[in-house]
């Protein structure tokens, strides 16, 4: 049940979104969006018979809201020191390499080895344990950190439907088509 305008807007979004991104779920805030996406990811893994996939992966310096899932998946150091975390959360290293990318224009040349840090975590934990990987295409809470050139789509590294780019102000920070061009199956806009 919902208001007809919400359904009309969802249909309009689906029309302009990349092929396959045609399920729209509205929430009240970015924090609620992330919490819901993490729950959907875990339930989806169970529904397809992969119930061992419960681990959540975020990126250092990432911000994903004020709920326990978002705080756990987010990588803001002081939040992690103060609040209890959801068990099984881990973090990719951030891609900010000021020594090599100072004064970069556009996507930085250096840092792809950090963007590909997911390979290290897959080797450490096993792909069969990872339910979701949530990163911001352009990190904003820690300064504007644009991803480096040459990064791989996240789900290619873990073997399936896992990546969930979290785009705070995603429709204005990255144009819809730019922000979603490497999307695999789930996007969080807030």
C-alpha positions in Angstrom: 0.0 0.0 0.0 1.2 3.5 -0.8 0.4 6.7 -2.4 -0.1 6.6 -6.2 2.5 9.4 -6.7 5.2 7.1 -5.1 4.4 4.4 -7.7 4.4 6.9 -10.5 7.8 8.3 -9.4 9.2 4.7 -9.1 8.1 3.9 -12.6 9.7 7.1 -13.9 13.0 6.3 -12.1 12.9 2.7 -13.5 12.5 4.1 -17.0 15.7 6.1 -16.8 17.8 3.7 -14.8 20.1 1.1 -16.4 18.5 -2.1 -17.6 17.6 -4.5 -14.8 17.4 -1.8 -12.2 13.6 -1.7 -12.1 12.7 -2.4 -8.4 12.4 0.8 -6.4 12.0 0.9 -2.6 11.6 4.2 -0.9 12.7 4.9 2.6 12.7 8.0 4.8 16.5 8.6 5.1 19.9 7.4 4.0 20.4 5.6 7.3 17.2 3.7 6.8 18.1 3.0 3.2 21.4 1.4 4.2 19.9 -0.6 7.0 17.2 -1.9 4.6 19.8 -2.7 1.9 21.9 -4.7 4.3 18.9 -6.7 5.4 17.8 -7.3 1.8 21.3 -8.5 1.0 21.4 -11.0 3.8 17.8 -12.2 3.2 18.6 -12.5 -0.6 21.6 -14.7 0.1 19.5 -17.0 2.3 16.7 -17.1 -0.3 19.1 -18.4 -3.0 20.6 -21.0 -0.6 23.7 -19.1 0.4 22.9 -18.5 4.1 26.6 -18.5 5.0 26.9 -15.1 3.4 26.4 -12.8 6.3 29.6 -10.7 6.3 29.3 -6.9 5.5 32.1 -5.1 3.8 32.5 -1.3 3.7 35.4 1.1 3.1 37.5 3.0 5.6 36.4 6.6 5.9 33.0 5.7 4.4 29.8 6.9 6.0 26.6 4.9 5.8 24.3 6.3 8.4 23.5 6.2 12.1 22.0 2.7 12.5 24.1 -0.2 13.8 24.4 -1.7 10.3 25.5 1.7 8.7 27.9 2.4 11.6 29.4 -1.1 11.3 29.7 -1.0 7.5 30.9 2.6 7.6 34.5 3.3 8.3 34.5 6.5 10.3 37.1 5.7 13.0 35.5 7.6 15.9 32.1 5.9 15.2 33.8 2.5 15.4 35.6 3.4 18.6 32.4 4.5 20.4 29.6 2.3 19.2 29.3 -1.5 19.2 29.5 -3.0 15.8 27.5 -5.7 14.0 29.6 -8.9 14.1 31.3 -9.8 10.8 31.8 -6.3 9.4 35.1 -5.6 7.8 36.6 -2.7 5.7 38.5 -2.1 2.5 41.3 0.4 2.7 40.3 3.9 1.5 41.7 5.1 -1.8 42.9 8.5 -0.7 46.6 8.7 -1.6 47.5 12.4 -1.0 51.2 12.0 -1.7 50.6 10.7 -5.2 47.3 12.3 -6.1 47.6 15.9 -4.8 46.1 18.3 -7.3 44.5 15.5 -9.4 41.9 16.6 -11.8 39.1 14.0 -12.4 39.7 10.4 -11.5 43.2 10.0 -9.9 45.8 7.9 -11.6 47.0 6.3 -8.4 45.1 4.2 -5.8 43.6 1.4 -7.9 45.6 -1.1 -5.8 43.6 0.2 -2.8 40.3 0.1 -4.7 41.0 -3.5 -5.4 41.5 -4.3 -1.7 38.4 -6.4 -1.8 40.5 -9.2 -3.3 42.5 -9.3 0.0 39.3 -9.5 2.1 37.9 -12.3 -0.1 41.1 -14.2 0.4 40.9 -13.6 4.1 37.3 -14.4 4.8 36.2 -16.4 1.7 33.6 -15.2 -0.9 31.1 -17.6 0.6 30.8 -15.5 3.7 30.2 -12.1 2.1 26.6 -10.9 1.9 27.2 -7.3 0.8 29.8 -4.8 -0.1 28.7 -1.2 0.3 30.9 1.7 -0.9 30.3 5.2 -2.1 31.2 5.8 -5.8 32.4 9.2 -4.7 33.0 9.4 -0.9 31.7 12.7 0.5 31.7 12.5 4.2 35.5 12.4 4.4 36.2 14.9 1.7 35.3 14.4 -1.9 37.2 11.2 -2.8 36.8 10.2 -6.4 37.6 6.6 -7.2 40.9 5.9 -9.1 41.0 5.0 -12.7 40.9 1.3 -13.6 39.0 0.0 -10.6 37.1 -3.3 -11.1 33.4 -3.8 -10.5 33.1 -5.1 -6.9 30.9 -8.1 -7.7 33.4 -9.4 -10.2 35.8 -9.8 -7.3 33.4 -11.7 -5.0 31.6 -13.7 -7.6 28.0 -12.5 -7.7 25.3 -10.1 -6.7 27.0 -8.1 -4.0 27.8 -4.6 -4.7 25.6 -1.8 -3.4 27.0 1.6 -4.1 25.7 4.1 -1.6 25.2 7.5 -3.2 24.4 10.2 -0.7 22.8 12.9 -3.0 23.6 10.4 -5.7 21.4 12.0 -8.3 23.3 15.3 -8.0 26.8 14.2 -7.1 27.0 11.7 -9.9 24.6 12.0 -12.8 22.3 8.9 -12.7 24.0 7.2 -15.7 27.5 8.0 -14.4 26.9 6.9 -10.9 25.3 3.6 -12.0 27.4 2.5 -15.0 29.3 -0.1 -13.0 26.4 -1.2 -10.9 25.6 -4.8 -10.5 22.3 -5.2 -8.7 21.5 -2.8 -6.0 21.9 1.0 -5.5 21.2 3.1 -2.4 20.4 6.7 -3.1 19.9 9.1 -0.2 
